[in-house]
């Protein structure tokens, strides 16, 4: 305890600049604290804020390495006094014998910085999204104004992530990591409204229930598909010949939920039942027991044996029996 009190007293006296005079000063070291200092890194040292001169290079180097605490945030500064410096030096457990001090009543420490503008961050995120959505008809709009970020000096790189993927019916979150000199310094969350457009099949005129889709009653319009119900169509071939299940107003998007295949086989109609037996295809007459569309399974009665089977509708005249 006495040792610690003695060391603290010595430091305070040294900082005050009154301990050593005359020949003692000539043989010791001189530490001159600058009124304004600029620092980099998470910590600052005595060498960052003061010039140290004298003949003992080894001791000078050791004194320069003394950590005085956390540096200000980039672009920020704080003001220190001799008393604060004394308290921080006392924690260094360093011998300051023979040191002459010159310290202003107050001195400022400022962290060097560079600005990464919010506009630059948004541009990086937008470029990344454009790359991910290459070839599509999309609109990317930032939500809100990104804030500028102050970072330490050094080469800047950006690491970009899409934690929830691209969303078309809700804001898309993009995380931009700012790396300075190989160290990740900050991450910024940005949000974007993304619209994706496609040429979508819509009713070109009013369509009656059960009306068949043709090339004359359907047109294609540019629509924001992120706001559309699922099951829309962009290829006319996929809906030609299908019937709408209800009346549609002009401009209504054609979706699979409102389409049905036309009935090819009606109940009571005579059809051909085709079966594969031992590598030989056999055809017998049959009578449909229910209506059926292409690709639908229906019951069919063998006209000869009267046996009822379930077969797949191939076309208006053919039902294929299971193997």
C-alpha positions as CSV (number, residue, x, y, z in Angstrom):
1,X,0.0,0.0,0.0
2,X,2.9,2.4,0.9
3,X,4.6,1.5,-2.4
4,X,1.5,2.3,-4.4
5,X,1.0,5.6,-2.6
6,X,4.6,6.6,-3.1
7,X,4.4,5.8,-6.8
8,X,1.2,7.8,-7.3
9,X,2.8,10.7,-5.4
10,X,5.9,10.6,-7.7
11,X,3.7,10.5,-10.8
12,X,1.7,13.5,-9.7
13,X,4.9,15.5,-8.9
14,X,6.4,14.5,-12.2
15,X,3.2,15.6,-14.1
16,X,3.3,18.9,-12.3
17,X,6.8,19.4,-13.6
18,X,8.4,20.3,-10.3
19,X,10.3,17.2,-9.2
20,X,13.5,17.5,-11.1
21,X,15.5,20.6,-12.0
22,X,19.0,21.5,-13.0
23,X,21.4,18.6,-13.8
24,X,18.7,15.9,-13.1
25,X,16.7,17.2,-16.1
26,X,19.7,17.3,-18.3
27,X,20.4,13.6,-17.6
28,X,16.7,12.4,-17.8
29,X,13.9,12.4,-20.4
30,X,11.5,15.1,-21.4
31,X,7.9,14.3,-22.3
32,X,5.9,17.1,-24.0
33,X,2.2,16.5,-24.3
34,X,0.6,18.1,-27.4
35,X,-2.4,20.3,-27.1
36,X,-4.0,18.5,-30.0
37,X,-3.4,14.8,-30.9
38,X,-4.9,12.5,-33.6
39,X,-5.0,8.8,-32.9
40,X,-6.1,5.6,-34.7
41,X,-7.0,2.2,-33.4
42,X,-9.1,1.1,-30.4
43,X,-6.6,2.4,-27.8
44,X,-4.2,5.3,-27.6
45,X,-0.8,5.4,-26.0
46,X,1.5,8.0,-24.4
47,X,3.5,8.0,-27.6
48,X,0.3,9.0,-29.5
49,X,-0.2,12.2,-27.6
50,X,3.3,13.2,-26.6
51,X,6.8,13.7,-27.9
52,X,9.5,11.9,-25.8
53,X,13.1,12.9,-26.0
54,X,16.3,11.9,-24.3
55,X,19.3,9.7,-24.6
56,X,17.8,6.4,-23.4
57,X,16.1,5.0,-26.5
58,X,15.1,1.8,-24.8
59,X,13.3,3.6,-22.1
60,X,11.7,6.1,-24.6
61,X,10.3,3.2,-26.6
62,X,8.8,1.6,-23.4
63,X,7.2,4.9,-22.4
64,X,5.7,5.4,-25.8
65,X,3.9,2.0,-25.5
66,X,2.1,2.8,-22.3
67,X,-1.7,2.5,-23.0
68,X,-3.8,5.3,-21.7
69,X,-7.2,3.9,-22.4
70,X,-9.8,3.5,-25.2
71,X,-9.6,5.9,-28.0
72,X,-12.6,8.0,-29.0
73,X,-15.0,6.7,-31.6
74,X,-13.8,7.6,-35.2
75,X,-14.3,11.3,-35.8
76,X,-14.9,12.0,-32.1
77,X,-12.7,13.6,-29.5
78,X,-12.3,14.1,-25.7
79,X,-10.4,16.5,-23.5
80,X,-8.0,15.4,-20.9
81,X,-6.3,17.2,-18.0
82,X,-3.0,16.7,-16.2
83,X,-4.9,15.1,-13.3
84,X,-6.6,12.6,-15.6
85,X,-3.3,11.8,-17.3
86,X,-1.7,11.3,-13.9
87,X,-4.4,8.8,-12.8
88,X,-4.0,6.8,-16.0
89,X,-0.2,6.7,-15.8
90,X,-0.4,5.5,-12.3
91,X,-2.0,2.3,-13.5
92,X,1.0,1.6,-15.8
93,X,3.3,0.7,-12.9
94,X,6.1,2.5,-14.7
95,X,9.1,4.2,-13.1
96,X,9.1,7.9,-14.1
97,X,12.3,8.8,-12.3
98,X,14.2,11.5,-14.1
99,X,11.3,12.5,-16.4
100,X,10.5,16.1,-17.0
101,X,6.9,16.9,-18.1
102,X,5.4,19.7,-20.1
103,X,1.6,19.4,-20.1
104,X,-0.9,22.0,-21.1
105,X,-3.8,22.6,-18.7
106,X,-6.1,20.8,-21.1
107,X,-5.4,18.7,-24.2
108,X,-7.6,17.2,-26.9
109,X,-7.4,13.7,-28.3
110,X,-9.2,13.1,-31.6
111,X,-9.7,9.8,-33.5
112,X,-8.9,9.9,-37.2
113,X,-11.8,8.8,-39.4
114,X,-13.2,8.5,-42.8
115,X,-16.9,8.8,-43.8
116,X,-18.9,6.1,-45.4
117,X,-22.0,7.9,-46.8
118,X,-25.4,6.4,-46.5
119,X,-25.7,6.9,-50.2
120,X,-22.7,4.7,-50.8
121,X,-24.1,2.0,-48.5
122,X,-27.4,2.0,-50.3
123,X,-25.6,1.8,-53.7
124,X,-23.6,-1.2,-52.6
125,X,-26.8,-3.0,-51.4
126,X,-28.6,-2.0,-54.6
127,X,-25.8,-3.3,-56.8
128,X,-25.8,-6.6,-54.9
129,X,-29.6,-7.0,-55.4
130,X,-29.3,-6.2,-59.1
131,X,-26.7,-8.9,-59.4
132,X,-29.0,-11.4,-57.6
133,X,-32.0,-10.4,-59.7
134,X,-30.0,-10.2,-63.0
135,X,-32.2,-10.4,-66.1
136,X,-35.5,-9.6,-64.4
137,X,-37.7,-6.6,-64.8
138,X,-37.4,-5.2,-61.2
139,X,-37.6,-1.9,-59.4
140,X,-35.5,-1.5,-56.2
141,X,-36.4,1.4,-53.9
142,X,-34.7,2.2,-50.6
143,X,-37.0,2.5,-47.6
144,X,-35.8,5.5,-45.6
145,X,-32.5,7.4,-45.8
146,X,-29.5,5.4,-44.7
147,X,-27.3,7.2,-42.2
148,X,-23.6,8.0,-42.8
149,X,-21.1,5.9,-40.8
150,X,-17.7,7.1,-39.5
151,X,-15.0,4.4,-39.6
152,X,-11.2,4.4,-39.0
153,X,-8.8,5.1,-41.8
154,X,-7.9,2.2,-44.0
155,X,-9.1,0.2,-47.1
156,X,-12.8,-0.3,-47.0
157,X,-14.6,-3.5,-48.2
158,X,-18.3,-4.4,-47.9
159,X,-19.8,-7.8,-47.0
160,X,-23.4,-8.1,-48.0
161,X,-26.0,-10.6,-46.7
162,X,-29.7,-11.3,-47.3
163,X,-30.8,-12.9,-44.1
164,X,-34.4,-13.5,-45.2
165,X,-33.8,-13.7,-49.0
166,X,-35.5,-11.4,-51.6
167,X,-39.1,-10.5,-50.8
168,X,-41.6,-9.1,-53.3
169,X,-44.6,-8.7,-51.0
170,X,-42.7,-7.3,-47.9
171,X,-39.6,-5.1,-47.3
172,X,-36.3,-6.9,-48.2
173,X,-33.6,-6.6,-45.5
174,X,-30.0,-6.2,-46.6
175,X,-27.2,-6.3,-44.1
176,X,-24.1,-4.4,-45.2
177,X,-20.9,-5.2,-43.2
178,X,-18.2,-2.5,-43.3
179,X,-14.6,-4.0,-43.1
180,X,-11.7,-1.6,-42.6
181,X,-8.2,-3.0,-43.1
182,X,-9.5,-6.5,-42.9
183,X,-11.5,-6.0,-39.6
184,X,-15.2,-5.8,-39.5
185,X,-16.0,-2.4,-38.0
186,X,-19.7,-1.9,-38.4
187,X,-22.9,-3.5,-39.8
188,X,-25.8,-1.6,-41.2
189,X,-29.3,-2.9,-41.8
190,X,-31.0,-1.5,-44.9
191,X,-34.5,-2.1,-46.2
192,X,-35.7,-2.0,-49.8
193,X,-39.0,-2.3,-51.6
194,X,-38.5,-4.6,-54.5
195,X,-41.1,-5.0,-57.3
196,X,-40.8,-7.7,-59.9
197,X,-42.8,-7.3,-63.1
198,X,-43.8,-9.9,-65.7
199,X,-46.2,-10.0,-68.7
200,X,-49.2,-11.8,-67.2
201,X,-52.2,-13.3,-69.0
202,X,-55.4,-11.3,-68.2
203,X,-58.9,-11.3,-69.7
204,X,-59.0,-9.1,-72.8
205,X,-62.7,-8.8,-72.5
206,X,-65.5,-10.0,-70.3
207,X,-65.5,-13.8,-70.2
208,X,-68.5,-15.9,-69.4
209,X,-68.4,-18.8,-67.0
210,X,-67.2,-22.0,-68.8
211,X,-65.9,-20.0,-71.8
212,X,-62.8,-21.4,-73.4
213,X,-59.5,-19.5,-73.4
214,X,-58.4,-18.5,-76.9
215,X,-55.7,-16.3,-78.4
216,X,-58.4,-13.7,-79.0
217,X,-59.9,-13.2,-75.5
218,X,-56.6,-13.1,-73.5
219,X,-54.0,-10.3,-73.5
220,X,-50.7,-9.9,-71.6
221,X,-50.1,-6.9,-69.3
222,X,-47.1,-5.9,-67.2
223,X,-48.0,-6.6,-63.6
224,X,-46.3,-6.5,-60.2
225,X,-46.3,-10.2,-59.6
226,X,-45.2,-9.9,-56.0
227,X,-48.6,-8.4,-55.2
228,X,-50.5,-11.0,-57.3
229,X,-52.1,-14.3,-56.1
230,X,-50.1,-17.4,-56.9
231,X,-50.9,-19.4,-60.1
232,X,-50.7,-16.6,-62.7
233,X,-49.6,-17.4,-66.2
234,X,-47.0,-15.9,-68.5
235,X,-47.3,-18.5,-71.3
236,X,-50.4,-18.6,-73.5
237,X,-49.8,-22.2,-74.5
238,X,-50.4,-23.4,-71.0
239,X,-54.0,-22.0,-70.9
240,X,-55.3,-22.4,-74.5
241,X,-58.4,-24.5,-74.6
242,X,-59.0,-24.3,-70.9
243,X,-62.3,-23.0,-69.5
244,X,-62.9,-20.3,-66.9
245,X,-64.9,-21.5,-63.9
246,X,-66.7,-18.2,-63.4
247,X,-67.4,-14.9,-65.2
248,X,-64.4,-12.6,-65.5
249,X,-64.3,-8.8,-66.0
250,X,-61.8,-7.4,-68.5
251,X,-58.3,-7.1,-67.0
252,X,-58.8,-9.9,-64.5
253,X,-55.6,-12.0,-64.2
254,X,-56.0,-15.6,-65.3
255,X,-54.9,-17.9,-62.5
256,X,-55.1,-21.7,-62.2
257,X,-57.7,-21.4,-59.4
258,X,-60.3,-20.1,-61.9
259,X,-59.5,-22.5,-64.8
260,X,-60.7,-25.9,-65.5
261,X,-60.1,-28.3,-68.4
262,X,-63.0,-28.7,-70.7
263,X,-65.0,-31.9,-70.5
264,X,-64.0,-34.3,-73.3
265,X,-65.9,-37.3,-72.3
266,X,-69.5,-37.1,-71.1
267,X,-71.4,-39.7,-69.1
268,X,-73.1,-42.3,-71.3
269,X,-70.8,-41.6,-74.3
270,X,-69.2,-44.6,-76.1
271,X,-65.4,-44.6,-75.9
272,X,-62.6,-46.9,-76.7
273,X,-61.0,-48.6,-73.7
274,X,-57.3,-49.1,-74.4
275,X,-55.3,-51.6,-72.4
276,X,-51.8,-53.0,-72.6
277,X,-51.7,-56.8,-72.1
278,X,-48.4,-58.6,-72.4
279,X,-46.9,-56.1,-74.7
280,X,-50.0,-56.1,-76.9
281,X,-52.4,-53.1,-77.0
282,X,-56.0,-54.2,-76.9
283,X,-59.0,-51.9,-77.6
284,X,-62.5,-52.7,-76.5
285,X,-65.7,-50.5,-76.6
286,X,-66.8,-49.0,-73.3
287,X,-69.4,-46.6,-71.9
288,X,-68.4,-43.6,-69.8
289,X,-70.0,-43.7,-66.3
290,X,-69.1,-40.0,-65.6
291,X,-67.9,-36.9,-67.2
292,X,-64.1,-36.5,-67.6
293,X,-61.5,-34.0,-68.7
294,X,-58.1,-34.8,-70.2
295,X,-55.8,-36.4,-67.6
296,X,-58.8,-37.2,-65.3
297,X,-59.6,-40.6,-64.0
298,X,-63.2,-41.7,-64.6
299,X,-65.2,-44.9,-64.3
300,X,-65.9,-46.7,-67.6
301,X,-68.0,-49.9,-68.2
302,X,-66.6,-52.6,-70.6
303,X,-69.4,-52.9,-73.1
304,X,-68.7,-56.6,-73.6
305,X,-68.0,-57.9,-70.0
306,X,-70.0,-55.2,-68.3
307,X,-67.1,-54.8,-65.8
308,X,-66.6,-51.3,-64.6
309,X,-63.0,-50.1,-64.4
310,X,-61.3,-46.7,-63.7
311,X,-59.3,-45.3,-66.6
312,X,-57.5,-42.1,-67.6
313,X,-59.1,-39.8,-70.2
314,X,-56.7,-39.5,-73.1
315,X,-58.9,-37.6,-75.6
316,X,-62.6,-37.3,-76.5
317,X,-62.8,-40.9,-77.7
318,X,-60.2,-42.8,-75.6
319,X,-59.8,-43.9,-72.0
320,X,-56.7,-45.8,-71.1
321,X,-57.1,-48.7,-68.6
322,X,-54.5,-49.1,-65.8
323,X,-51.8,-51.7,-66.4
